[in-house]
């Protein structure tokens, strides 16, 4: 694709029940693809409904993957200190395979400061890389976690 590329981002803050919010956001992703947007990004938020309504982006992105054909699907961001990086890696790889390689994985250490049950947990080092079936590698070490693309 040449020229400017436009992306779409949502925190799922529309009024309604959780199900209504999820269905409205999926409709927005479909409309974004129909109107030529290059990517759709969703925010992950825990502990505060006013910040966003999506605690787990991968089931949402899986639903978007089967309802779209071209638009890239991104996380903006997955909060690794409170998620299991191995699970993040596997979920990202699953949605990436389902979507035909359209996942763009955004990760970070967090957003709005909130105490979380896992923020100070000590972890042992674990690394999981499964090429060629996965494009992602998850690493966990004491006090830190990361997910990185696998470079071939």
N, C-alpha and C positions, 0 to 999 in steps of 0.2 A: 504494500500500500504506500503510495507516495502522497506528499502533502501533509497538512495538519490532521491529527487524529484527535477525536473528542471522546472522552470517557464519561461515564455516569457513576455517581456515588450515592449510596443511601445508608442511613442509620436506622431505617424502619421506625420512624416516629409518627406515622399516620395514626389517626384515631381509629378505634375499633378493638376487637378481640385480637389475641395473638394470631389466630388463623386468618382473620380478615387482613391484618397487617402483612402477613406472609404472602397471601394471594395478591394483594395490591402491589407489593414489591415485585413479585414475579411478573405481573402484568406490565410494570414499568420496565423491567429488563427486556421483555419481548418487544415492547414499543421502542426501546432504545435500539435494539437490533434492527427493527423494521425501518428506523429512521437513519441508519448508517453509523451509529455510534461504534467505536472500535472496542470499547471495554465497559464492563459493569463491575463496580466494586461495592462490597458490603462491609460494614463495620461490625466488629464483634464487641459486645458490651456485657459485662456482668455487674450485678449488684445495684444497678441504678437505672430504672426504666426511663428516666428523663434523658439519659445519655444515649440510649438506643435499645431496640427491642429484639436483638438477635444474639443469643448467648452462644450459638454454635453455627458458624457459617457454612460448614461442609454439607449438611443435609439440604440447606437452602440452595447452595450452588449445584448440587446434584440434580435437584428439581429444575433449576434453570438450564442445566446442561441438556436435559432431555426435551426442553421446550424451545431451544434455540439451536442454530447451526453454525454461526460465524463469530459472534461476539465473544471476546475474551472475558473470562470470569475471574475476578480477583478478590482477595481478602485484604481488608485495609483497617486494621491489622489483626492477626491472631496473637494473643497475649501469651507468650511462651512461659513466663514464670508461673502461671496458674493453669497451664495445660500440659499434658504429657507430650513431649516433642516426638516420641515414637508414634503416638496416635495421630498427631498433626501430620507427620510425614506420610503415614499410611492413608489417612483420609484425603490428603491432597493428591496423592498418587492415584487413588480410586477415582476421584472426580476428574482428574486430568485424563485418565484412560477413558472414562465415560464420555467426556466432552471432546475427545479427539485431540488432546494436547492444548486445550485453551486456558488452562489454569495459570494465573499469575499470583504467586504466593507472597503476601506481605506479612512480615512478622515484626514483633517489637517487644519491648519490656513492659509496656503498659501505657495507660493514658491517664485519666483522672485518678488521683491517688485514693485508693480504698484499701483497708486491710483485707487481705484474702487468706483463706485457709492454707494456701500453699506458698505464699510469697517468701517465707523464710525457711522453708523445708530444705534439709540437707539431702543431696542426692548423690548416688554413686555414678561413676562414669559408665555410660552405655552408648554405643554407636551402632546404628542399624543402617546399612546401605544395601539395596537390593537391585543393582543394575543387572540386566538391561530393562527389567520390568518397571522400575521406578525411576523418576527423574529427581527424586529428593532423598536426602540423607539427614537423619535426625541424630543429634548428639546431646547427651545429657551429662553434665559433670557437676561436682559439688557447687550448689548455689547458682548454677547457670544452665541454660538450655539453648540449643540453636537448631535450626533446620536450614540446610543449604542445598542448592542445586548440585546435582552430580554432573561433572564435566567429563565428557567422553573424549 
